[in-house]
Amino acid sequence: MYKTILILISGLFFSFNLISQETVTFKAPDGLEITANLYELDETLPYIVLFHQANSSKGEYKEIAIKLLKLGYNCLAVDLRSGDNFNFVQNETAIRAKKQGLPTGYLDAEQDILAAIEWTWERSKQNMIVFGSSYSASLCLKIAKNESKIKAVIAFSPGEYFLPKIKVADELKGYLKPTFIASSKHEFKYVDEMFTEVPKDYKTIFQPQEGDGVHGAKALFTNSETHKEYWLALFLFFKTIN
């Protein structure tokens, strides 16, 4: 079985046919228009909603989303108001927020995540996976605890990005959602301590063994030396929730 999984993972990195990508927009509760890229194979398939790290954009998931499609998921990669350009892709939501004089802090982006969850729910009527990178990983965890539309969470490099207002470790008390937590080697101890209150049956905490790893979802980029380790661990997590 392990050999079969390795073959499947290796297949993610071969060339793929061009898959269409559609730009969609929807409104946050405060009226800000949010831009996202929709990667959709079939509306009946489950959805993963993807959120970027600081100073980034939906472009963080250009490569990752295509590979998630190959695993049988539709994807929505969202521009949050707290971000910037990344991978030659502008963060259109952040540009609008600045022009309108709206706050663009990490916690201000929480309403953008909530709006993306609602948009995806209205489209699919299926519980979804949310995937966060760095600060957005922490926001996904905070939201998922009490959000019935969220089936599971993928959190790359979550942390205490909201102190002193909010301590994420405290928010995780009573947290009972299947969660994959990825860290670099130097982040592992810190991330592990954050999840002390989460029962072991609900958490998978991963650090690479063949290198130091990378902060955030960039750990899955092909140019990351340990990307295959991260992908294998993530694939095995998907097997547990399907």
N, C-alpha and C positions, 0 to 999 in steps of 0.2 A: 504493500500500500504506500509506504513512504517513497519508494522509487517512482510510483505512478504520480504522486503529488509533485515530486521534483520535475518530472517531465512536463506536467501541466504548467508549473510555474515558469519553466524555461520557455515555454511557448508564448508567454506574455511578452517576451522581448524580441520576438521575430517581427518582421514587417507586417503591416496590417492594411487592409483596404481603407480607402478614405471613408470616414463616417461623418455624416452631416451634423452640423452644430447650429443650433438656433438661438438667437438672442431673445430673451424674454424680459419683461419688466413687471414690477408690482410695487405696491405702496407699503411703506412702514406705517405704524400707527400715527406717527407725527406728520405724515403726508409726504415724506421724502420718497422719491422714485428710486427703486433699487434695480440694478441691472444684473442679470445672470446669464450664463451659458447653459443651455439645455442639451444634453447628450442623451438621445433616446433611441433605443432599439425597438421597443414594443411597450405600449402603455400598460400592458398587463404585468410586466416585470416589476420587481421591487425597486425602490429608489434610494440612492445615497445622496444626501445634501452636503455639499463640500464648502468649507469655510477656511479662508486663508489666514496667515499670520500677519503680524505688524508690518507696515510699509510694503504691503503686497496687494495682490488683486486676484481675480478669478483665473488669471494666467498661471498661477501656481499649480493649477490642476490640468493644464493642457495635455501633459503626458500621462498623468495618473488616471484621469477619467477614461481615456481610451482603454487602458488595461482593466479597469473596473468593469467596463462594458463587456469585455471578453469573459469576465467571470459571471455575467448574467444579471448585471444591475444597470438601470438607467441612472444618470447622474445630473445633478444641478449644481453648477459651480457659481458661487454668489460673490459679488462685489460688496463688501461691508464698508460702512462709512469711515471706519478707522483703518486706513490703508493708503496705498500709493501704487504706482506702476510696477509691474513685475513681468519678466519674461516678454518684454515688448508689448504688454497688454495693459492698457490704461484701466485704472479703477474709476469707472464712470460714476459710481455711487458717491465715492469720496469727493470727486470733483464737484458734483451737484451740492453736496452737503456744505462744502466750503463756500461756494457761491451764494448759498442761501443763509449763511451765517449760523448753521446748525452745529451743535457740539459734536466732536468727532473722537471722543475718548473711547477706550476699550469698552467700558460699560454702556456707553451710548449705542454701541453696535448690537447690544442684546435684542433690541426691538427689530433690527434687520433680520436676525436669525429667526425670531418668532414669526415674522412675516413670510420668510422663505419656507418654514415648516407648514404654515397655513396654506400657502400657494401649492406646495407639493401635495398636501392632503386633499385639497379641492380637485386636483388633477387626477389623483390615483385612488383615493379612498383606501389607501393601504398604510399600515404603520411603516415607518421609514427608519433608516440608519442615518445618523448625523456624524459628520467627520470634521473634526476641528484640528487646527494647526496652531500651536503656541497659545496666544491669548484666546483665540476662538475655541480652542479645545476646552479651556476652562469654562468658557461661557456655555458650551454644549453640555458639559457635565452639570452645571448649575441649572440649566433649563430642563434637562432630561429627567431629573429626579422626580418631577411631578407632572411631566408631560406624557399623556397616554398615547399620543401619536408617534412617539419615538420608541422603536423596538430595541435598538442597541446604539452604542456610541463607540466611535473610533477617535481616540485622543492622542495626537502626536505632540509630545513635549508640553503637557499642561503644567501650569505653575500658579504661584500666588501673585498674579499680576494686578490684583484689585485692592491690595492693602493700602490704607488701613480700613477702607469701607467694608470690604468683604473678604473673609478668609475661606477659600475654597474647601479646605480640609473640613471645616465646620459644616459647610453646605453638603458634604458627602455623608454625613451621619444619616443613616436610614436609607441610603442609596441602594437600589436593587434593580439595576439595569445591566445586562451583559455588556461589558466594556473591555475594549482592547486599548491598552495604554502603551505607547512606544516612547522610548527615551534614548538619548545617547548614553555612552558609558558614564560620563561625568555627571549626567542628570539623574541617573538611576536611583541612587540613595535618597535624594530629595523627593523624587516622584513616588517612590515606594512609601515613604513616610506620609505623603499626602493621602494615600489610600488606606491607611491603617484601619479606619472605621468601616471600610467596605468589605463584606464577607468574601472569602476567597473564591466561592463559587460564582461570583459575579465579576471577577476581574482577572485579566490576563496582562501581566506587566512584562514587557520585553525590552531587553537591551542586546545589542549585537555582540558577538564573540570574536569576530574576525577583523575587527577594527573599532575605532572610537565611535562611529556613527555620526549622525547629523541632527541638528535641532529642527524640529517641525517636520512637515510633510515632505520637505526636500530630501529627507532620508530615503524616499522611494524613487528619487530621480535616478536614471540610468548612470549618470556620472558620479553617483555616490558609491564608494567602494564596497559598502555593505548592503546595497539595495536589495540584493537577492535574499539575504537573511530576513530583512524586514518583510518582504513580500511573502516569503514562505510562512512566517509567523502569522501574518495577516490572513493568508489563505486558510490556514488551520483554524483560525478564529471563525471565519465565515462558515466553515464546516460545522462548528458547534451551534450556530444560531439558525441554520437552515433546516 
